[in-house]
Amino acid sequence: MSSNPVAETVASLLPRAQAELAELVAFKSVADFTQFPRSESEAAANWIADALRAEGFTDVSLLDTPDGTQSVYGYLPGPEGAKTVLLYAHYDVQPPLDEAGWTTPPFELTERDGRWYGRGAADCKGGVIMHLLALRALKANGGVPVNVKVIVEGSEEQGTGGLERYAEQHPELLEADTIVIGDAGNFRVGLPTVTTTLRGMTLVRVRIDTLGGNLHSGQFGGAAPDALAALIRVMDSLRAEDGSTTVDGLDATGAWEGLEYTEEQFRADAKVLDGVGLIGGGSVADRLWARPAVTVLGIDCPPVVGATPSVHANARALISLRVPPGVDAAEATKLLQAHLEAHTPWGARVTTEQIGQGQAFRADASSPAYQAMADAMAVAYPGETMQYAGEGGSIPLCNTLAGLYPRAEILLIGLSEPEARIHAVNESVAPEELERLSVAEALFLRNYAAG
């Protein structure tokens, strides 16, 4: 990368980082214990705790959070009077989805075409390794100049809020001058980026009932109200003709000011099929970072294989609504539930249940920590200037931390650039991004301590 001693150290540590990431990826740490054993998540948590102890962290502990999962905490004391920086990542991962769609096994880190493939490689087990690399590079080059707190969450992907509630109950634990969230990503490989806004989210389960039981479609079809058809009508009401999200009473006209996202680049990043149009109006950045977006995550109904000729008595769906900064997630939830109820046809019985929620987030990009990061990024990415982007996803903990520590500066960086394909099959991480961002984080900690 350069003759910078920190960069040279990180480069020398990459083989070890790859081996460690392989060990972490091998844990099937999906925090849905109806699908994956709790023991897999517990093993991942213990691996991280052992890694922190090996780096000299004191007070390493597994925190039993209210949602039944564990977060890993550690504290590394710095020089007397030094600032305190909190480094965040999460070790839980999304389910692998269709394992047959993976080119290589999802829980086996595999190098292919210059990238490392595996579930959690980028989101966010790679973030754990990034923090470790940065700290090791500093230790090898004069020491870590700040107090470091590390928190690695065990249920971020589930949105069940365990760490948020734990932090609220123990507000002193995660207090810091600056917080680095290692769960975002560059706008593209090689372009250093900090994420300054996150959309909030809500998850709502909707169920529709119309009959006492399924009926023969030949005998009753045409007059009997079909619950699945009613649910389809309801879900269709959530989109305008152009695909824009339409929830009654929810503003969908926001505009993004900052880094733009061309339609051509988005089509390539999202791998949109030829001839298929994008949905929504406004710029791509408006749609991703400044406006709400609804997604039907799942539907309970009979599969095609084995289906019978029946009018369905009930059906249900899980609906996600992403909300931009400036929109209260709790209010958006109420509007979504009211919309679902108002648009249910034929007098069908409808029930809605909120099962997850997180507020949107907006950072203060004018703070000194951002300048320290910009200077660090300029060294780690020669010839590039740090960019500011939004993120369509949600990290609910950000708002919890901002509320608990209003004077703390919060920066979001990470390994989830578009080619990483997080949450999808064949998730991967670019090792050069892991290398450069680890250098950037190390230099940031040094810059911040000196500032």
Salt bridges, closest charged atoms under 4 A:
GLU20 OE2 - ARG16 NE 3.41
GLU20 OE1 - ARG136 NH1 2.79
ASP50 OD1 - ARG53 NH1 2.97
GLU55 OE2 - ARG16 NH2 3.76
GLU55 OE2 - ARG136 NE 2.84
GLU55 OE1 - LYS139 NZ 2.99
ASP92 OD1 - HIS90 ND1 3.16
ASP123 OD1 - HIS90 NE2 3.04
ASP123 OD2 - HIS423 NE2 3.06
GLU156 OE1 - HIS90 NE2 3.29
GLU157 OE2 - HIS90 NE2 3.78
GLU157 OE1 - HIS423 NE2 3.11
ASP183 OD1 - HIS90 NE2 3.26
ASP209 OD2 - ARG207 NE 2.91
ASP248 OD1 - HIS339 ND1 3.36
ASP248 OD2 - HIS343 NE2 2.86
ASP286 OD2 - ARG291 NH2 3.87
ASP300 OD2 - ARG316 NE 2.39
GLU353 OE1 - ARG205 NH1 3.11
GLU417 OE2 - ARG115 NH2 2.67
GLU419 OE1 - ARG115 NH1 3.52
GLU427 OE1 - ARG119 NH1 2.84
GLU433 OE1 - ARG436 NH2 3.14
GLU441 OE2 - HIS131 ND1 2.80
